[in-house]
Amino acid sequence: MNAPRLLPALLFAALPCLPMAASAAPSAEESITAPETHNRELKVGDKAPDQYKRDDQTLTDWKAKGLPAPEKESHWVRMGDHYVLVQITNGVVLAIHPAK
């Protein structure tokens, strides 16, 4: 086989095996099951239900609850007995913390 063609093919095939970068947001838990998701498990990186992107779901007292400051374009919401950091623009779960 032609060596100049083999190297790019091997590199391309190995890309899915490389570890992905971890999310910058801290997460105390790996996943949760929220009642609003019909028992679907949510974990960091998943898309939360659209209702959690709305401003009326925002936790305004996140600091008093010991949560880190929300990232740009995100807010803390409560899902069952967990606080979840949700990106407002696309609904992606950035972090999950148990409610105290």
TALIN-V732101 format. One line per field, one symbol per residue. phi: phi as a letter, one per 30 degrees, with the letter a starting at -180 (. if undefined). burial: # if it has 24 or more other ideal C-beta (glycine too) atoms within 12 Angstrom, else .. A space follows every 10 residues. Layout:
BEGIN
phi=???
burial=???
END
This chain:
BEGIN
phi=.deddddddd ddddeddddd ddddddbdbd abccedchid dcbejdcdee edddddcddd cedddicded deibadbcbi cbcbdcdddb iddcabbddc
burial=.......... .......... ....#.#.#. .#.#..#... .#####.#.. .##...#.#. .#....#..# ...######. .#######.. #######...
END
